[in-house]
Amino acid sequence: MNEFNTYWIISGLIIFLLIVYIIKQIRLEKEIALKDTTLESLEEKLKKHKLVGGRHKRTNKKNPPIV
């Protein structure tokens, strides 16, 4: 009878810790997703100002670079 109780206590504790871990991972995932969207918007703004990617500013005036 005593071994049966310890089995349930240990399994309940493991399940509880697993649920806490999953909730923590979901919160972390949402936080990282928010940071990713801000990085994408910053990258788009930099591309508009030709600071990242694209071609050099001195280009043929007849064929301007497509951004």
SESELUM-794160 format. One record per residue (C-alpha): x, y, z; residue number from 1. Coordinates in nm, 2 decimals, decimal comma. Layout:
BEGIN
+--------+--------+--------+-----+
!     px !     py !     pz !  nr !
+--------+--------+--------+-----+
!      X !      Y !      Z ! NUM !
...
+--------+--------+--------+-----+
END
This chain:
BEGIN
+--------+--------+--------+-----+
!     px !     py !     pz !  nr !
+--------+--------+--------+-----+
!   0,00 !   0,00 !   0,00 !   1 !
!   0,28 !   0,24 !   0,08 !   2 !
!   0,46 !   0,18 !  -0,25 !   3 !
!   0,13 !   0,24 !  -0,43 !   4 !
!   0,10 !   0,59 !  -0,27 !   5 !
!   0,46 !   0,69 !  -0,35 !   6 !
!   0,40 !   0,58 !  -0,71 !   7 !
!   0,11 !   0,82 !  -0,74 !   8 !
!   0,28 !   1,10 !  -0,57 !   9 !
!   0,59 !   1,07 !  -0,79 !  10 !
!   0,39 !   1,04 !  -1,11 !  11 !
!   0,17 !   1,33 !  -1,01 !  12 !
!   0,48 !   1,54 !  -0,94 !  13 !
!   0,63 !   1,45 !  -1,28 !  14 !
!   0,31 !   1,54 !  -1,46 !  15 !
!   0,29 !   1,87 !  -1,27 !  16 !
!   0,65 !   1,96 !  -1,36 !  17 !
!   0,58 !   1,87 !  -1,72 !  18 !
!   0,28 !   2,10 !  -1,74 !  19 !
!   0,48 !   2,39 !  -1,58 !  20 !
!   0,75 !   2,33 !  -1,84 !  21 !
!   0,51 !   2,33 !  -2,13 !  22 !
!   0,34 !   2,65 !  -2,01 !  23 !
!   0,69 !   2,82 !  -1,97 !  24 !
!   0,78 !   2,71 !  -2,33 !  25 !
!   0,46 !   2,86 !  -2,47 !  26 !
!   0,52 !   3,19 !  -2,30 !  27 !
!   0,88 !   3,19 !  -2,42 !  28 !
!   0,77 !   3,11 !  -2,78 !  29 !
!   0,52 !   3,40 !  -2,78 !  30 !
!   0,79 !   3,64 !  -2,65 !  31 !
!   1,03 !   3,53 !  -2,92 !  32 !
!   0,76 !   3,56 !  -3,19 !  33 !
!   0,71 !   3,92 !  -3,08 !  34 !
!   1,08 !   3,99 !  -3,12 !  35 !
!   1,09 !   3,83 !  -3,46 !  36 !
!   0,82 !   4,06 !  -3,59 !  37 !
!   1,00 !   4,37 !  -3,47 !  38 !
!   1,32 !   4,25 !  -3,64 !  39 !
!   1,14 !   4,20 !  -3,97 !  40 !
!   0,99 !   4,55 !  -3,96 !  41 !
!   1,33 !   4,70 !  -3,88 !  42 !
!   1,48 !   4,51 !  -4,17 !  43 !
!   1,22 !   4,64 !  -4,41 !  44 !
!   1,28 !   5,00 !  -4,29 !  45 !
!   1,65 !   4,95 !  -4,34 !  46 !
!   1,60 !   4,82 !  -4,69 !  47 !
!   1,39 !   5,12 !  -4,78 !  48 !
!   1,68 !   5,34 !  -4,68 !  49 !
!   1,92 !   5,12 !  -4,87 !  50 !
!   2,13 !   5,04 !  -4,57 !  51 !
!   2,09 !   4,67 !  -4,59 !  52 !
!   2,10 !   4,47 !  -4,91 !  53 !
!   2,03 !   4,61 !  -5,25 !  54 !
!   2,29 !   4,75 !  -5,49 !  55 !
!   2,53 !   5,03 !  -5,45 !  56 !
!   2,40 !   5,39 !  -5,48 !  57 !
!   2,61 !   5,47 !  -5,78 !  58 !
!   2,41 !   5,29 !  -6,05 !  59 !
!   2,31 !   5,36 !  -6,40 !  60 !
!   2,04 !   5,63 !  -6,39 !  61 !
!   1,85 !   5,47 !  -6,68 !  62 !
!   1,82 !   5,14 !  -6,49 !  63 !
!   1,76 !   5,23 !  -6,12 !  64 !
!   1,78 !   4,94 !  -5,87 !  65 !
!   1,46 !   4,76 !  -5,79 !  66 !
!   1,41 !   4,75 !  -5,41 !  67 !
+--------+--------+--------+-----+
END
